[in-house]
Amino acid sequence: MPVVNRNDAMTVADRMVLRIRHFARGTYPDADGSPGALPVNRFFMPVRNPNGEACYMEDELVHETLRPGYAYFIPLFHSARVRLDAELEFLSIQFTLELYGGVDLFSRIPSIRVIPGASWLARGEAAFAEPDNFISAAKICALTEDFSAHLLGTMTAEQIAFATAFGEFQKELDYIQSHCLATTTVEELAALRGIRREVFSRNFTLSVGISPKQFLTRCLVNRACDLLLRGNRLVREVAFELGFANEYYFSRFFKKQTGLSPLHFQHYYQSQNPPEITGKG
């Protein structure tokens, strides 16, 4: 049999970037069912839920009791309500999987997904219990990639095409990655193409199904999250670095987009700060 190269798949593989943003196990009684949307994909696996229907996830289409033996997925920037109590134990992986800078492959999934199978949790528990940081990291990535492959297999061609449509705007995406501030405008992106703002906005929206203003907002939220979790950054320092006039405007913007204040977000993810990279332990 002759060798057949899958160069098409390799090209996509070279572009895909997986980032694990959060990996945690335990209880979190502060989730009271208030609506919220985070700039990460949430992969949630209940370990124990003694109170049954008291703990759930829901959006406009789905209401699901959190049951061990099932995995739950909330796409990034998707508004969902999560209700947990102090007795529900869970394992959670939050991640992004981008094909182009700022363009996540799961951006078009319209609702919460429920995936049966205890093997997701078993593999997550093994990754969490692994004492070697490098082996643990490899197991987390492998689990998340397998979960992503499963999700991609359930998506429509239209949903996946959303990410690939951004390819023609690579120059603008590169510019956003290096100039993503509160002051960055659609006019700047249009100037890269030498066309009027209205024409650029229309072309961008028709091609990818989201306006350039919305896309800039999402990228700004992503950058804000990264900065808030970098060391012990003060909210006012992050606001200044992102080009906001003051801390108040930044906090109002952040809460509108995520449902959390910057301080609440930092508290929620305080265990995410990466440990010192060592071998064993």
C-alpha positions as CSV (number, residue, x, y, z in Angstrom):
1,M,0.0,0.0,0.0
2,P,1.5,3.4,-0.9
3,V,2.1,6.0,1.7
4,V,-0.7,8.6,1.8
5,N,0.0,11.9,3.5
6,R,-2.8,13.7,5.2
7,N,-1.3,17.2,4.6
8,D,-4.8,18.7,5.0
9,A,-5.1,17.4,8.6
10,M,-1.4,18.3,9.4
11,T,-2.1,21.9,8.3
12,V,-5.0,22.1,10.7
13,A,-3.0,20.4,13.5
14,D,-0.2,23.0,13.1
15,R,-2.7,25.8,13.6
16,M,-4.6,24.3,16.6
17,V,-3.5,25.6,19.9
18,L,-4.8,24.0,23.1
19,R,-4.5,26.0,26.4
20,I,-5.6,24.5,29.7
21,R,-6.8,27.5,31.7
22,H,-8.0,25.8,34.9
23,F,-7.7,22.3,36.4
24,A,-9.3,21.8,39.8
25,R,-11.0,19.3,42.0
26,G,-13.2,19.8,45.1
27,T,-16.3,21.7,46.1
28,Y,-17.5,25.2,45.3
29,P,-20.6,26.3,47.2
30,D,-20.5,29.9,45.8
31,A,-22.2,28.9,42.5
32,D,-25.8,30.0,43.2
33,G,-27.3,29.6,39.8
34,S,-26.7,33.2,38.6
35,P,-26.1,33.6,34.9
36,G,-22.6,33.9,33.7
37,A,-20.4,33.5,30.6
38,L,-16.7,32.9,30.7
39,P,-14.1,33.2,28.0
40,V,-13.2,29.5,28.4
41,N,-14.8,26.1,27.5
42,R,-15.9,24.4,30.7
43,F,-15.5,20.6,30.9
44,F,-17.2,19.6,34.2
45,M,-17.3,16.1,35.8
46,P,-19.3,15.5,39.0
47,V,-17.6,13.1,41.5
48,R,-20.4,13.0,44.1
49,N,-23.7,14.8,44.3
50,P,-25.7,13.6,47.3
51,N,-28.4,16.3,46.9
52,G,-29.4,15.4,43.3
53,E,-31.6,18.0,41.6
54,A,-30.4,20.8,43.9
55,C,-27.2,21.0,41.8
56,Y,-27.7,21.6,38.1
57,M,-26.6,23.5,34.9
58,E,-29.0,25.2,32.6
59,D,-29.3,27.6,29.7
60,E,-32.2,28.6,27.5
61,L,-32.4,25.1,25.9
62,V,-31.1,22.7,28.5
63,H,-31.7,22.0,32.2
64,E,-29.5,19.1,33.6
65,T,-29.1,17.7,37.0
66,L,-25.4,17.1,37.7
67,R,-24.8,13.3,37.8
68,P,-21.7,11.3,38.4
69,G,-20.9,9.2,35.4
70,Y,-21.6,12.1,33.0
71,A,-19.5,15.0,31.7
72,Y,-20.9,18.4,31.1
73,F,-19.7,21.0,28.6
74,I,-20.4,24.8,28.5
75,P,-19.0,26.6,25.4
76,L,-16.9,29.7,25.9
77,F,-18.9,33.0,26.1
78,H,-22.1,31.0,26.5
79,S,-24.4,32.3,29.2
80,A,-25.3,29.5,31.6
81,R,-26.5,29.1,35.2
82,V,-24.6,26.7,37.4
83,R,-26.0,25.8,40.8
84,L,-23.6,23.9,43.2
85,D,-23.8,23.2,46.9
86,A,-21.1,22.5,49.5
87,E,-21.6,18.7,49.2
88,L,-21.1,18.4,45.4
89,E,-17.6,17.3,44.6
90,F,-16.4,17.8,41.0
91,L,-13.4,17.8,38.7
92,S,-13.2,20.7,36.3
93,I,-11.0,21.4,33.2
94,Q,-11.4,24.8,31.5
95,F,-9.7,25.3,28.2
96,T,-9.5,27.0,24.8
97,L,-8.8,25.3,21.5
98,E,-8.0,27.9,18.9
99,L,-7.5,27.5,15.2
100,Y,-6.5,31.2,14.7
101,G,-5.6,33.7,17.4
102,G,-8.7,34.4,19.4
103,V,-10.9,32.0,17.4
104,D,-12.1,29.0,19.4
105,L,-13.3,25.9,17.6
106,F,-16.3,25.6,19.9
107,S,-17.5,29.2,19.6
108,R,-20.6,28.1,17.7
109,I,-22.0,25.3,19.9
110,P,-25.3,26.8,20.9
111,S,-26.0,25.1,24.3
112,I,-24.8,23.0,27.1
113,R,-23.8,19.5,26.1
114,V,-24.1,16.3,28.3
115,I,-21.8,13.4,27.5
116,P,-22.3,10.0,29.2
117,G,-19.3,7.9,30.2
118,A,-17.5,7.4,33.5
119,S,-14.1,7.1,31.7
120,W,-13.8,10.9,31.4
121,L,-13.9,11.3,35.2
122,A,-11.6,8.3,35.7
123,R,-9.0,9.8,33.4
124,G,-9.3,13.2,35.0
125,E,-8.9,11.7,38.5
126,A,-5.7,9.9,37.3
127,A,-4.3,13.1,35.9
128,F,-5.1,15.0,39.1
129,A,-3.6,12.4,41.3
130,E,-0.4,12.1,39.2
131,P,2.5,13.6,41.3
132,D,4.8,14.4,38.4
133,N,3.8,17.7,36.9
134,F,4.9,16.8,33.4
135,I,3.1,13.5,33.3
136,S,0.0,15.1,34.9
137,A,0.1,17.9,32.3
138,A,0.4,15.3,29.4
139,K,-2.6,13.4,30.8
140,I,-4.7,16.6,31.1
141,C,-3.9,17.6,27.5
142,A,-4.6,14.1,26.2
143,L,-8.0,13.9,28.0
144,T,-9.0,17.4,26.8
145,E,-7.9,16.6,23.2
146,D,-9.9,13.4,23.3
147,F,-12.9,15.2,24.7
148,S,-12.5,17.9,22.0
149,A,-12.4,15.3,19.3
150,H,-15.6,13.8,20.6
151,L,-17.3,17.2,20.6
152,L,-16.1,18.0,17.1
153,G,-17.6,14.8,15.9
154,T,-21.0,16.0,17.1
155,M,-20.8,19.4,15.5
156,T,-22.3,20.4,12.2
157,A,-20.2,21.5,9.2
158,E,-21.6,25.0,9.6
159,Q,-20.5,25.2,13.3
160,I,-17.0,24.1,12.4
161,A,-16.8,26.4,9.3
162,F,-17.2,29.4,11.6
163,A,-13.6,28.9,12.8
164,T,-12.2,28.3,9.3
165,A,-13.9,31.3,7.9
166,F,-11.5,33.6,9.9
167,G,-8.6,32.4,7.7
168,E,-9.0,35.3,5.2
169,F,-8.7,37.8,8.1
170,Q,-5.3,36.5,9.3
171,K,-3.7,40.0,9.0
172,E,-6.4,41.5,11.2
173,L,-6.2,38.7,13.7
174,D,-2.5,39.1,14.1
175,Y,-3.0,42.8,14.6
176,I,-5.6,42.2,17.3
177,Q,-3.3,39.8,19.1
178,S,-0.7,42.5,19.5
179,H,-2.9,45.6,19.8
180,C,-5.9,44.3,21.8
181,L,-6.8,47.3,24.0
182,A,-10.0,49.0,25.1
183,T,-9.1,51.8,22.6
184,T,-8.6,49.4,19.6
185,T,-11.2,50.2,17.0
186,V,-12.8,48.6,13.9
187,E,-11.5,51.6,11.9
188,E,-8.0,50.4,12.6
189,L,-8.8,46.9,11.3
190,A,-10.5,48.4,8.2
191,A,-7.4,50.6,7.6
192,L,-5.2,47.4,7.3
193,R,-7.3,46.5,4.2
194,G,-7.6,50.0,2.9
195,I,-11.4,50.0,3.0
196,R,-14.1,51.9,4.8
197,R,-15.2,50.8,8.3
198,E,-18.7,50.0,7.1
199,V,-17.5,47.8,4.2
200,F,-15.0,46.0,6.5
201,S,-17.7,45.4,9.1
202,R,-20.1,44.0,6.6
203,N,-17.6,41.7,5.0
204,F,-16.3,40.4,8.3
205,T,-19.8,39.8,9.7
206,L,-20.9,38.0,6.5
207,S,-17.9,35.8,6.4
208,V,-17.7,34.7,10.1
209,G,-21.2,35.5,11.5
210,I,-20.0,37.8,14.2
211,S,-19.3,41.5,14.0
212,P,-15.7,42.8,14.3
213,K,-16.8,44.8,17.4
214,Q,-18.0,41.7,19.1
215,F,-14.8,39.9,18.2
216,L,-12.7,42.7,19.6
217,T,-14.7,42.5,22.8
218,R,-14.1,38.8,23.2
219,C,-10.4,39.2,22.6
220,L,-10.3,42.0,25.2
221,V,-12.0,39.8,27.8
222,N,-9.6,37.0,27.1
223,R,-6.6,39.3,27.6
224,A,-8.2,40.7,30.8
225,C,-8.6,37.2,32.2
226,D,-5.0,36.4,31.5
227,L,-3.7,39.6,33.2
228,L,-6.0,39.2,36.2
229,L,-4.5,35.7,36.8
230,R,-0.9,36.7,36.3
231,G,0.8,37.0,39.7
232,N,-0.9,39.4,42.1
233,R,-2.1,42.0,39.7
234,L,-4.4,44.7,41.1
235,V,-7.5,45.4,39.2
236,R,-6.5,49.0,38.6
237,E,-3.2,47.8,37.1
238,V,-5.0,45.6,34.6
239,A,-7.4,48.3,33.7
240,F,-4.5,50.7,33.0
241,E,-2.7,48.1,30.9
242,L,-5.8,47.4,28.8
243,G,-6.3,51.1,28.1
244,F,-9.4,51.7,30.2
245,A,-10.0,55.2,31.5
246,N,-10.2,53.9,35.1
247,E,-10.9,50.9,37.2
248,Y,-14.6,51.5,37.4
249,Y,-15.1,51.4,33.6
250,F,-13.0,48.2,33.4
251,S,-14.9,46.5,36.2
252,R,-18.3,47.4,34.6
253,F,-17.1,46.1,31.2
254,F,-15.7,42.8,32.7
255,K,-18.8,42.0,34.8
256,K,-21.1,42.7,31.8
257,Q,-19.2,40.2,29.7
258,T,-18.6,37.5,32.3
259,G,-21.1,37.9,35.0
260,L,-18.3,38.2,37.5
261,S,-16.5,41.2,38.9
262,P,-12.7,41.2,38.3
263,L,-12.1,40.6,42.0
264,H,-14.6,37.8,42.1
265,F,-13.0,36.3,39.0
266,Q,-9.6,36.4,40.7
267,H,-11.0,34.8,43.9
268,Y,-12.7,32.0,41.9
269,Y,-9.4,31.2,40.0
270,Q,-6.9,31.9,42.8
271,S,-5.9,28.2,42.8
272,Q,-5.0,28.5,39.1
273,N,-1.7,30.2,39.6
274,P,0.8,27.8,38.1
275,P,3.1,26.0,40.5
276,E,6.9,26.1,40.1
277,I,7.8,23.6,37.4
278,T,9.7,20.7,38.9
279,G,10.0,17.0,38.4
280,K,8.3,14.8,41.0
281,G,6.0,16.4,43.6
